[in-house]
Amino acid sequence: MKISCDREKLANAFQLAGSVALTRSPKEVLQNVKIEAEEERVTLMATDMETGIRIDVEGVDVQTPGKALLHVGRVGMILRESSDEQLYFESDGSATQVKGLHSEFNLPSANPDEFPTVIGFEEEKYHELPARLFREMVRRTAFATDPDSSRFALGGVLLELNGEDVLAVGTDGRRLARMSGTGKSVGEHQTTGNSTIIPTRSLTLMERSIGDKEEVVHIAARGNDVLLRTSRCTIYSRLVEGRYPNWRQVIPSREDSVGIDMTVGPFFNVIRQAAIVADQETRGLDLEFGGGTLLLTAKTADLGQSRVELPIDYDGEAIKLKLDYRFISDFLKVLEPETKFKLDVASSTQPALMTTDDGYAYVVMPMALDG
């Protein structure tokens, strides 16, 4: 193999592919990114046997087609530290030479034929989703999962694709995030039951792989895995084993609650202020709604106490509840400051529900009030 390439374009693709590879894997071959250079296409591949990626690289001139294994750490450092605009790679399968204008590296290389196969996207049944919607679905749900939970299903995001209806759900048992939208089923593709659970790490990789100019993505759920295709790459991931909790029962539907119109920016500001002296273990904030004001208070023996007010459009009887300020902040962080949302509260023992007009719902379980 012999190629010349735009260093920055290769570096960006290599970084994405390298995030999949296992730098300390007992299987040394998995510590590499495989490069395949054909006359019309250059592709990078990486896998940890649970997740795999194939990504096409632009800005590469192929002099001699071939393939090679590039060590994630060493080649990644060369691509990052080099100041050359163009780099030249030459490999005979056992060693790889990397040349720049003022630098040269000779690296040992493993046999590329020993690298596991990373499948491409050849499905005839899949869902087509607007790229922006998919990115929002990931951003607004992945943070609510718990990859460290002993309940494996909580370590991923549930994806439900049925006709035009698409939604993603993430939960760690104490809060739940759901984002819904509209897509297109090709070949009558759909998911069944509540077992299409994509690991959070894989889903985050999928979101990162989508370029700003990407208009649509294709996603195909199969028996034990899922595939995502963009214009330049394919990502494969095994699904999380287990069945997802009945999340629909978690989102409250009640008639005795109060819905208060809020704006992200001002609400986030008072949350951050009140949390300055909040207990760093419980992270609880007391919220009291009533008399046209939201009162937020926190009190910790060695940190002091805070009292912050925010005018709201609610003059009814006082409603008190205690919430983990991290959980509220996580919801607010993924929205623009000017975004309007409805905060639905009922009592100190019932969950708070936050919803937007674009299909986003977020539920937070309350903490016990002091005293």
N, C-alpha and C positions, 0 to 999 in steps of 0.2 A: 504494500500500500504506500502511495506517495501522494500527499495533498498539500496545498497551501490554503490558508484560511484567514478570515478576518478574526483577529484575536478576541475582540469584544463579543462578537456574535457567538463564537464557539464557547467563550467563557460563560455567557448567560445560559446557554443550553446545557453546558457541562455541570453547572451549579445545580440546575433543576434535576438533572438525571442523577447527579451525585448524592442528592438528598435522600434518594431511595436506597443506595448501596450501603452495606454494612461495613463501616470502617474497621470494626473489630470482630468481624465474623470468623468463626472457626473454619469456615470454608473460605480459603484465601481468594478463590476465584471471584467471590461475591464482593470483594473489596475493590473491584474494578468497574469501569464503564466500558462497554464494548462499542467500538466504532466500526461501522460497515460503510465503505466508500464504493458506490457504484457510479457509473458514468453520469446518471441523471439525478442521483440522490445520495446524500450522506446522512446516516442515521446513528444516533446514540441510543444505547440500551442499558438499563440497569434493573436489578431486582434483588429483593431480600427473601424471595420465595413466597412472600405473602402479598407483596405489591410489586408491580413491574411497570416500566415506562419505556416507550419508544418515542423519540423526538427527532424530527428532521431539522437539520442545521442549514441556515442560509449563509451565503458568503464564502463558500468552499469551492476551490478549483481542484478537480480530481485529475492528477496526471497518470496515476496507476491505480486501478481499482484494487480493493483488498479489504482486510479486516484486521483489527488489533485490539488488545485489551489495554486500557489506560488506567493506571492506578489513581483512585479517587483523590488521595491525599497529595501525592507528589505532583501529578499533572494539574490538579486543581490549584496548587500553589504557584506553579509556573504560569498558568493562565492569569492568575490574580496579580502576581508581582511583576510580570513582564511589562515593559513600556512600549513594546513593538506593536505596530498596527497589524502587521502580517507575521504569521508564524508558519513554519514548514514542518510537516510530520512525515517521517519515513519509517516503515516497520517491515521486518521480514517474518513476523510472528513470534520471534524469540527475544527481540530487542527493538526498542523504539527510539528514534532520534528526533529531538525537537530543536529547531533552529530559529533564532531571531536575528536581527541585524547585528546585535552585539552580544549574543548569548548562544550557548549550545549545550544541550543535555542529552546524555546517552543513558537510557533506562532499561533495565531488564524487563521483560514482558512475558506473561503466562500465555499458554496456548489458547487462542480465541475459540477453538473448536470445543473446549471444555466448558464454555459458558452456557448456562441454561437458556432454553428458548424463551423469548419474550414475545407473546402472541400479539398479533395485530387485530384491528377491528374489521371483522368480516361478517358481521351480523346483518341479517335481512329484517329483523324485527328490533325496533328500538324506539326511544322517544327523542324527539327534537325539541330542545328547550332554548329560549332566548338566553344567550350567554350571561347577560346582566342579571336575569332572574336566578340562574343557577348560582352565580357568585353570591347574590344576596341570601339565597337559601342556606348556603354554607356558612357565611359570616354570621347570620342571625340564629343559627342553631348549634353549631359545633362547640361553641364556648360553654354550652349548658350540659355537655356530656361529662362522664367521669371515667376516663380510660383506666384508672387505677382500681375501679370497683371490682369486688369479687363477683358481682352480677355482670357477666360479660356483655350482655345486651346494652348496658348503660355506657359502654365504651365506644359507642358509635351512634350514627344518625340514621334513623329509620326513614327510608324513602318509599313513598307510595305514588305510583304512576298508574293512572287509570283513565284512558281516553284523554280528554283535554285537562283533566284535573291532576295536578301534581302538587305534592307537599313533602316537607321534610320536618322531622321532629327530633329534638334532642332533650334529654333529661338526665339528671343525676339523682333523682329521687326527692330532691328538696325544691327544685324549680324545673320548669318545663318551657321550652321554646318551640313554637310551630310557625312555619312559613309556608303559605300556599300561593299558587299561581296557575298559569295556563300554559300548556305545551301541546304537542302534536304527536299522536301515536302513529308509527309507521309499521305496517304489517300486523296491526292489531296487537302491538306489544303492550303488556301490562304486568304489574307485579301482583303477587297473590299473598294473602295473609299479612302477617306483620313480622316477616323474617328477613326482609331486604334491608339489613343493617350494615352500613358501610363504616369501617373503622375511622375514627376521627382523624388519625394521621393521614390515611389515604385520601379522605375527603378534602383535607386542607391542601394536600399536594395537587389534587384536581383543580381546586380553586386557583392556586398559584400558577397553574399551567395555562390558564386562559388569558390571552393577550387583550390589551385594551381595545383593539380593533376587531376582536372576535364578535361575530353577530349571533351565531348559534352553536350549540354543542349537541352531540348525540350520546345518549346513554342507554346501555343495554344491560338489563338485569337477567342473570341466568340462574341456574340451580344453586350454585355455591359461590358465585363470583359476579362481578359487575365490571363493565367496560365503559370508559368515557373516551370520546373522540373529539378533538378540536381540529382546526385546519393544519396544525403542525405536529400534533402528538397524539398518542394513544396511551391511556393509563389503565392498568388492570389491577383489581384488588379482590382478594378473598373476602367473603362476607363474614361478619361476626356470628358465631354460633349462638343459638338460643332464640327465644321469642321475646318480642318487645312487650312491655307493659301495655295495658289497655289505656292509652293516653287520652282517649276521648272522654273518659270518666274524670280526668283530672281537671279539664277546663270547665270552670263553673258556669252553669246556666241558671240564673236565679232572678227572682222578681223583686226581692226585698233589699237589693243592694243600691248603692249610690254610684252613678257614673260622673266623673269629674273630668272636664276637658283640661288637658295640660300641654305644655310645650317643653320639648326636651332640654333646650339650653338653660332656662331659668331653674327648672327642677334639678338638673344635674349640678348646678352651681350651689344650691342650698344643701344638697346631699353631701357634696364635698366639704362644705363648711362645717356642717354638723358632725361629720365623721372624724374631724380632726382630733377630738378627744374621746372617740368611741373606744370601747374595750377591744383590744387587739385579738382577744381569743374568741369572744362571742360575736363581735362586730355588729352588735344590734343597735338600731336607731328606733326611738319612739316617735311615731307619727300620730298626730291628732288633727282630724279634719273637722271644721265647724266654724260658724260665725264669720264666714268669708275668708278664713285663714287656714293654711296648713302650718302647724307648729311642729318643728323637728327638734328633739332634744336628745342629748347623750350625757352620761355621767359615769366617770371612772375615778376610783379613789385616788390613784396616783397621777392622773392626767388632767383632772378638772371636769368641768361641765360646759355644755354648749346649749344655746337656745337660738334657733334661727326660724324666721317666719317667711312665708310666701303667700301673697294674696291668691285666693282661688274663688271660683264661681260655685260656692256651696255654702248656704246659710242654715242648713238643717241641724239636727241634733249631733252632738260630738260623736265621732267614731275614732276609736283608738286601736292601734296595732303596732307591733314591733317587727321590723324586718331587718335582715342582714343587708347592710349597705353595699356590700360587694355585689350581691345579686341584682340590686337595683341598678348599680353603676354599669354592670355588664350589659344590661338591656339598653341603657342610654348611650353607651359607647358605640354601638353599631348603627346608630341613627344620626342623621344630621341635626345640628342644634335647633334649626327652625321647624323640625318635624312636629306635627300635632299628634297627640295620642289620647286615648281615653283610659283613665285609671278607675277601675271598678272595685269598690271596697264595701264590705258588709259588716264585719265585726272583728274583734281581736282574735277570734279562733278560726276565721275563715280566710282562705287564700286571697291575695290581691291579684287582680287580672289587669294586664295592660295590653291594649290593642291599637293598631294603626289601620288606616283605610286601605292599605295595600296588602292585606292578608297576613299580617304578623300578629301573633298572640303570644303573651308571655305570662306565666303563672308563677308566683312566689308563695311558698308556704310560710305562715307567720311563726314567730318565736313567741314564747310565753312572756307575758308582761310581768315586770317586777312587782312583787307583792301580791 
